[in-house]
């Protein structure tokens, strides 16, 4: 049985023109058999069913009718791979649809790249709900939920509230000062906590309040109208907040709270490899990029350890941490960076193999980007023929390896589609756009327009105009076809080297903006004492020692600019300089400080450095310490650790000797001397 893929492309009742030559050329280059149709989902469905019987992987260039095709495949017990891709709104329904054949071929190639399964984390809620409120709105919400949830109402006490005629759930007074946790495991710190008097008549009367009490619950319904208890509270699962003056918002929050009972699976958006984290060493803080950008507070330093921890339960999947992590300790998992890079590579190379040129890669998410592209195709001129859309889970996940790979695989430009009002967690991706633009400019690949930038709009027509304005961008280099193997940092470096090679100019060090994840750590050699503290804290091995001689070495390729070396250096002679060095010497350890080793005058063993021993002797001599006023004792410092013990044992050198101790004098001695003095005076 052949494993070559079958690719179905339907003209959707001839509403789009198919470039058969380009499609055939692209499919043949990718080992796929092209089959076309005009109404595959209806009159020509038998062609699809016949393909299923062949048992080969099938890609259908239609997402609108994907449920129908999947149903037919299930009924036919089809066990092979069945993929779907949208070539209608993304390519065919366009003013340039007749020229979109290469794009369709690229989209088909990308769809055939498998994506790994999504890792999941489970959240369990037993329905214990704490309703935070200030007035009758909170009580009404609780009454609506009392049949579904185990409720407690916490009123702020700022408004007089009429007591319920019947106590159906606890009503307490208190102000939520802080909260931690997630759906199923919330912990709320409450001040002024007090119980209601059972004798309350016209309004609740409260007992004496206590501060710092703790309430635990599975669901938090916040109807206080106050500031939210969590950063980026909209994505904190289990925390529902509404303005009590907005009846529609309150009703929506109440309805959502009633559904939050049971076990819920959410994606594990990122993976963490603690051994690669460059956050801290020996209680010195280094890299804080992920901590600075995480909008939800899901990342925190691990207690008593040198790395950070990511709470999968809190993480909302913006991807900012993975986008800026310099070592690859945090990587995005929906999908993993390497899988997304393979899909992007197939898209760009498939487009080029079908005859396409000067591709513009449009990175977008589903919620915002797909809607804009669909509206542009249905009501506007559609995407230009050379604009290749690639969907990512979150716009914020775009790291440097993806951007560098896009240009190395032939893209003339990259645009990141964002809402007009930026969502949380895109700062890292925007920072990476600046980095890649700096690299391209440094390599001499700058263009009249920025090659890498964001398009921030909610208007499909504005999107079309922004993409049409990219006509001057063209790729003036030959695309590479390397595979995205290894960690994102390794892929990024490989892509940069491919671009430098395509440029054909000698490699050189390119200056980079602040916080770039690569650069040099400069050492003022005259102030370095070769204590090697930097080698003990460097998380990537950029700084290393030579086991055979007093020598400090630096490997620029491994430096992530975490700053641990500069923070640890006791002499403060290390400074960081962000830059990208593609020269061969950046991949070779360079000696930054070397000194003559000290030779033991007794046994000849090499130990320490001559300069450090002379420096210590000079300081001790200058201090006039009694122990080292004797040249014989000072000379002990010239010996190795073994010979010092021998000298101290056999040479009569007692480190605790302090000269002859004075005789002990008692009261009788003083009285005797006084008596003797009187006799002398009396003559």
Helices and strands as residue ranges (DSSP letters): E 5-10, H 20-29, E 32-37, H 45-53, E 58-60, H 66-75, E 82-84, I 88-92, G 97-99, H 101-111, E 120-125, E 128-133, H 136-145, E 150-155, E 170-182, E 185-195, E 213-217, E 219-223, G 233-235, E 239-241, H 247-258, E 262-267, E 270-272, G 274-276, E 280-281, E 284-285, H 289-293, E 299-301, E 308-310, H 320-324, E 330-332, H 337-353, E 360-364, I 366-370, H 371-379, E 387-391, G 395-397, H 400-408, E 413-418, H 427-442, E 452-456, H 460-468, G 469-472, H 488-503, E 509-511, E 519-523, G 525-527, H 533-537, E 543-545, E 551-554, G 556-558, H 564-568, E 574-581, G 584-587, E 590-594, E 597-599, E 606-609, H 610-623, G 626-628, H 631-635, G 636-638, H 641-650, H 667-682
